[in-house]
Amino acid sequence: MIIYNVTINIAKTEEKRWLIWMRTKHIQEVLDTGKFISAKLIKVLVEDNPDTETYAIQYTTESRENLEDYYKNFAPKLRKEGQDLFGDKMLGFRTELQVLESYSHSN
């Protein structure tokens, strides 16, 4: 299992519009590629900059091949839309995480 983690710093002036776009369009378009099985939208609670908010979007995929196919065939178009809409008001970086084990609390 691989988690494709996208961390975004968004200007507070664009935060509401960005969240609407993420919730109603972008995340679903990434899932609609068929390369991911789930997504989580996460707000980062540590505040580094008073002018921005930070979010992480975690997309889970079953294989490295799915992620590579996403990069090659879907990511450029989907990333461009965000850049066109938010420009320098949005800064993102991406991390790939491999799930080694998963634990949960049992009663």
C-alpha positions in Angstrom: 0.0 0.0 0.0 1.3 3.4 -0.9 0.1 6.8 0.3 0.6 9.7 -2.1 0.7 12.7 0.2 0.2 16.2 -1.2 0.9 19.0 1.3 -0.5 22.4 0.3 0.1 25.9 1.8 -2.8 28.1 0.7 -3.2 31.8 1.3 -5.9 32.6 3.8 -7.5 34.9 1.2 -8.0 31.9 -1.0 -8.7 29.2 1.6 -12.5 29.0 1.3 -12.4 29.0 -2.5 -9.7 26.3 -2.5 -11.6 24.1 0.0 -14.7 24.3 -2.2 -12.7 23.3 -5.2 -11.0 20.5 -3.4 -14.2 19.1 -1.9 -16.4 19.4 -4.9 -14.1 18.8 -7.8 -10.4 18.1 -7.5 -10.3 15.2 -5.0 -13.0 13.4 -6.9 -11.2 13.9 -10.2 -8.1 12.3 -8.8 -10.2 9.4 -7.5 -11.9 9.1 -10.9 -8.6 8.3 -12.5 -9.0 4.8 -11.0 -5.5 4.8 -9.6 -6.5 5.4 -5.9 -8.8 3.6 -3.6 -9.4 6.4 -1.0 -8.5 10.0 -0.1 -8.3 12.0 3.1 -8.4 15.8 3.4 -6.4 16.8 6.5 -5.8 20.2 8.1 -2.3 20.7 9.5 -2.8 22.2 13.0 0.7 23.7 13.4 0.7 27.2 12.1 4.0 28.3 10.5 2.8 31.4 8.7 0.0 33.8 9.8 -0.9 34.4 6.1 -1.4 30.7 5.0 -3.2 27.6 6.1 -1.7 24.1 5.5 -3.5 21.0 4.4 -2.5 17.5 3.4 -4.4 15.3 1.0 -3.6 11.6 1.3 -4.4 9.4 -1.6 -4.1 5.6 -1.1 -3.1 3.3 -3.9 -2.5 -0.4 -4.1 0.7 -0.3 -6.1 3.7 1.7 -7.3 2.6 1.0 -10.9 -0.7 2.8 -10.2 1.1 5.8 -8.9 3.5 5.9 -11.8 0.6 5.7 -14.2 -1.1 8.6 -12.4 2.1 10.7 -12.7 2.4 10.0 -16.4 -1.2 10.2 -17.6 -3.2 12.3 -15.2 -1.1 14.5 -12.8 0.1 17.1 -15.3 -3.5 18.2 -16.3 -4.8 18.0 -12.7 -1.9 20.0 -11.3 -2.2 22.6 -14.1 -5.8 23.3 -13.1 -4.8 24.2 -9.5 -2.0 26.4 -10.8 -4.3 28.2 -13.2 -6.9 28.8 -10.4 -4.6 29.7 -7.5 -1.2 30.6 -9.0 1.3 31.8 -6.4 -1.4 31.7 -3.7 -0.9 28.0 -3.4 2.4 26.1 -2.8 2.5 22.3 -2.8 4.9 19.5 -2.3 4.4 15.8 -2.7 5.6 12.8 -0.6 5.3 9.1 -1.3 4.8 6.9 1.8 4.8 3.2 2.0 2.6 1.6 4.6 4.6 -1.2 6.3 2.1 -2.1 9.0 -1.2 -0.8 10.3 -2.4 -0.9 13.9 -5.7 -0.1 15.6 -6.8 0.1 19.2 -8.8 -2.9 20.5 -11.0 -2.8 23.5 
